[in-house]
């Protein structure tokens, strides 16, 4: 009895350490979002003491605790089931929280239990979206926690866990946990799980740009890293900006020749986006024939990028225009950027700062860039609905 109490205390302490770490980053989150669940497989049985025990092929046992958040899924049908429907001695797969006791038998809390494992076929894979790479009418390509990429087409069957909500592939936003069934080489079926925590590890729900950040990351315009960090206070780079424009355009096929900037290497993650943007005269390099992909984008440069894309689409000022911007630092706006800033200001895409200034030469943070992009998309949607 004393040993069992010690094991249980160890498990609780491990869980508490994970909770404290998460709360320090997320302002009160109760679940670790950057450590992946551990996959166990074996036969499940109920002990005389009522505890669930998982025995693997080597005979090693793990005591499995269930919580209110534990999901139990039929691996053949993808439907939710109750524990009473899991037979004693049935082979199951269990995803458990990374916190486990150190003394044998190990104890862990189950996140997901997969029962009725299909015979002669792999069990569905439990994954989390960390970034959206591309999304359009044909489907979505996402980066998963382990670093690989998965594509879910619009023809795949998408269902939520235990609810009757209507969901589509577009609901695979950063932070989403999901199960996938593979038919041949393609994903045939997906089950989406509800959030039990915030999707970002460094953006709290009360962040001023939270909704905008979620919006642009779910559309693939901006990315999180594998730990779901968005880096909201970091400056947006020129490479990130051209990627955002490229995704706004729907990632079209690139037919132009790669630009010959001296500081751009072939094979870079953003090279298609840059080649497309240069070919469509949306961006240009500097006088020394460099592009400077890691240089920060200023607030006025952000306005220029968005306005050029708007003009490319056939929008922007039509005919003569004139506007005297009502900012105390308007004289610091570069000549090349004034028209772009005027248009972005009129349509609410670029706003002044809390001190009343525009600060055109200040680097734009990733959070502020997300807000500007989302405002631009809202403007675009309003213009389309009005036409």
N, C-alpha and C positions, 0 to 999 in steps of 0.2 A: 504494500500500500504506500509506503514511504517513497519507494522508487518511482511508483506511478505518479505520485504528486510532484516529485522532482521533475519528471519528464514533462508533465503538463505545465509546470511553472516555466520551464525552459522554452516551451513553445510560445507561451504567452509573452515572455520577455522578448523573444525574437520578433513576434508580431508587433509588439510595442515599439521596438527599435525601428522597424520599417515605417510604422505610422508616424513616429516623430520625424524621421527623415523626410517623408512625404509632406508633412505639415510644414516643415521648414521651407520647402520650396513653393508649395501651393497655397499656403495660408489656411491650413485646416483639412487638407485631404486625408481620407482615412485609409487609403490603399496605395501601396507602392506602384507607381506607373512606369518605372523604368527597369524593373526586374521581371523577366518573363516567367510565367508559371512553368513548373517542372512536370514533364510527362512521365507517368508511371503506368505499367500494364501488368495485369495479373488477374487472379480469380478473387472475387469479392465474396466475403462471408460475414455473417453476423455472429459474433462471439457470445459466449454464455453471459457475459457482462453487458451485452447489448451493443458493444462497440463494433463498428465496421472494420474489418481487417482485409487488407489487400496482400495477397501472396504472389510474388513473382516466380518466374521459372526456376530460379535458384533456391527457392524456399524462403527467401527473405521476406519478412512481414512488415507492413506499415499500417498503423492505426489511422484511419481516415475519418476526420470530423467533417460534418456537413454544417453549413450556415444557411441563413435565409437567402444569401446571394448565390448559393451553389445552384448551377444549372444541370439538369439531367436530361440527356437527349438520346433518342433512339438513332443510332448511327446509320440505320438503313433508310429510315423515312424522314429523318430530320425533325421529327415532332418531339415536343416536351413530354416526359413521362414522370410518374411518381416513383419514389424509391421502392414502394411495394411491388412494382412491376419488374424489379431486378431480382432475378433468381439467385439463391445461394449457390456459390460455386461457378457462377457465370463469369466468363472472361470479359473484362472491361478495360477501358483506358480512362485514367483519371489525371486531370491537370490540377496540380496542387500549388498553393502559394509557396514561394521560395523559402519561407521560414519553416524549418523543421527541427524537431528535437534532436539532440546529439546522441543520446543513449538509445540502444536498441530495446524494443522495437521502436522505430522512428514514428513520430506522429506529425500529421500535416492536415491542413484545412483544404478541402476540395473546392476548386473554382468551377470545374466542369467534369461531369461523369458521362462517358460515352458507353452506352450499353447496346446490346444486340449488334455486336460488331459484324460487318458483312463478311461472308466466307468467300475466299478467293479474290478479294478486292481490298485495296487499302482503306483504312478508316478515314473519315473526313479530317482535314487539317484545321487546327485552331490557330488563327492568326490575328494580328492587330495591324491596322493601317497606321503608318507613321507619316506618309506623305502621298499626295495625289500627283501623279506624273502627267497624266493626260485624261481628259474627259470630253466626250462629244456624243453625238447621237448613236454612235456605234457601240459605245461602252466606256469602260474606265480602266486605266492602268494605274496601279498603286504600288508604292514601296511598302513592304511589310517589315515588322520589327527585326527579323533576322537579316535584313538587308537585300533580299531578293525582290523581284518584281512579279506581280500577278496581274493578268488582264481578265476582267469580267465583262463579257459582251452583253448587249442589251437583250439578247435572246435567252440568257440564263434565267433560271427560276430563282427569284429573290423572295425570302419570307422572313418575318421577324420571329423572335423567340417568344412564345406564350401570349402574343397579342394579335389583334386583328387589324393592326395598322397596315396601311398600304405603303410599301417601301420599294425602292428601285435601286439600281446600281449607283445612282447619284447619292445615295445615303451612306456610301462607304467613305465617310469623311475622316480626317485624322483623329485617331483615338478609338475608332470603332473596332471591337472584337467581332470576329465572324468565323463561321465554319464553311469550308468549301469541299464539294464532292467533284472529283475529276472523272469525266467520261472520255476516255482516249487521251488526247492532249489538251482538251478544252475543259474549262470549268462549267459543269452542268447545273449545279445547284448551290445556293448560298443561303445560310441562315445568319441573320444579324442579331447581335445581343445589345440590350440597352446599356447606356452608360452607367457605370457605378462610380465614376469619378470624372474630373475635368479632363478634356482631351489634351491639354498642354501642361507640361511640367514647369513652365516658367511664366505662364500667363494666367493670373487669377481671374475668376468669373467677373469680378468687379473692375477689371481693367477697362479703361475708357474705350479701348478699341477691340474688345474681346469679340464682339459679333462680326466686325469687319475682318479681323484676323481669321476667324473660323470660315467666313465666307470666301476669302481669296484662297485659303489653303485647300478648301474642299473643291475649288474649281481648278486647282493645279497652278494658279498664278504665282504663288509663293510656297515655299516648302518648310517643313520642320525637319530636324535631323532624326536619327534612329531612336533617340531618347524622348522624342516629342518636344524638344526645345525649339521655340520659335525665334528666340533672341530679339525681343521687341525693341530694346533700346539700342541695338547695334545699327550702324548706318547701312542703308541699302547700297549695294554695289552696282556698278554699270553692267556687269555680267548678269546679275539678278534682274535688273530692269529689262534687258533685252529678252530674257527668258519669259518674263511676265507678258511682254507685248506679244511674243510668239504664241503663248498659250491663249491670250485673248483672241488671236486670229484663228485659233483652232488647230495649231501645229500643222500648217500646210506643208505640202511636199516642197523641198528646197531644190530649185533648179539653177540657182546662181552659183558662180564660182566662189570658192572660199576667199575672203578678203586677205590681202597680204600684209596685215599689220605685223610689225616686227615682234610684238609681245603676245601674239596669239598663236598657240600651238594647235595643230590638228588633233582631233580626238577629244578635245575638251568637252565637258558636259554641256556647255552653252554654245558650241560651235555652230550647230544648225540654226539656232535662234539668231546668232550674230550674223551669219551669212544671209539669212532671210531679211533681217532688219536693215542691213547695209544695202542689199539689193533693191529694197523698196524705199530707200532714202529716208528711213526713220531714224537712223543714227549715223554718225560719222566719226572719224578718228581725229587725232590731233595733228598739228603741223609737222611733228617729228615722225609721222607714220606709225603712231602707237594708238591702241584702243584703250589701254589702262583698265582692264576688266575688274580689278579689285579696288579701283578708286571709288570713293563715296559719291552718290548722286545728291546734288543740292536740291533745295526746294524749287528753285526756278528751273533747274534741269528736268526735274520730275514733271513740271507743268509742260515743258517743251516736248518731252517724250509723249505724253498723253495727247497733247494737241496735234502733234504730227500724225499720230495714229487716227485721231478723229478726222483730220483732213484727208488722210489716205482712204477713209471709209466714205468720204463725200460730205462730211459735216464741217463744222467750224463757222467762222464769220463768212457771210455771203455778201459780197459787194463792199462798199466803203464802210468803215467802222471808226469809232473814236471813243475812247474812254479814259478819263483821268482817274487813276486809282487813288482811293482815299486812305493811303497809308503814310505815316510820317517818314518812312524809309523808302518810299517809291523811287527816289533818285538813285538808289543803289541797285535797282534792277538793270541787268544787262540789256542792251538794245535788242539783241537777238531773241530775248525771252519775254519782252513786254507784251506782245500780242498773245502769246500762249498763256501768260499769267492773267491777262485781262479776261480771256475766254473762260479759263478755269475758275476765276473769281466770280464771274457772272453766274455760272452754273453751280456754284457752291462746292466745287471739287477741291479748290484750294481756299483755305480760310486763314485769317490772321491769327497770331498767337495771343496768349493771355495778356501780354503787355501792349497789345494793339499794333504791333509791328508785323511785317510780312517776313522779314529775315530771309530774303531770297538766296543768299549765299551760304546759308546754314545747311549742313548735311541733313537729309531727311532720314528719320529713323525707320526701321522696318515696320513698326506699329503705325506710324504716320503714313508711310507708303501704302500699307494695307487699307487704311481709311480712305486715302485718295483714290486708290484703284476701285474700291467698292462704291464710292460716290460716283465715279465715272461710269461704272457698270449700271448703277441705278439711273443715272442720267440717260444712258443709252437705251435702257429698257423703257423709260418714260417716253423718249422720243419715238421709239418704234410703236408703242401703243397709241400715241397721238396721231401717227401718220395713217 
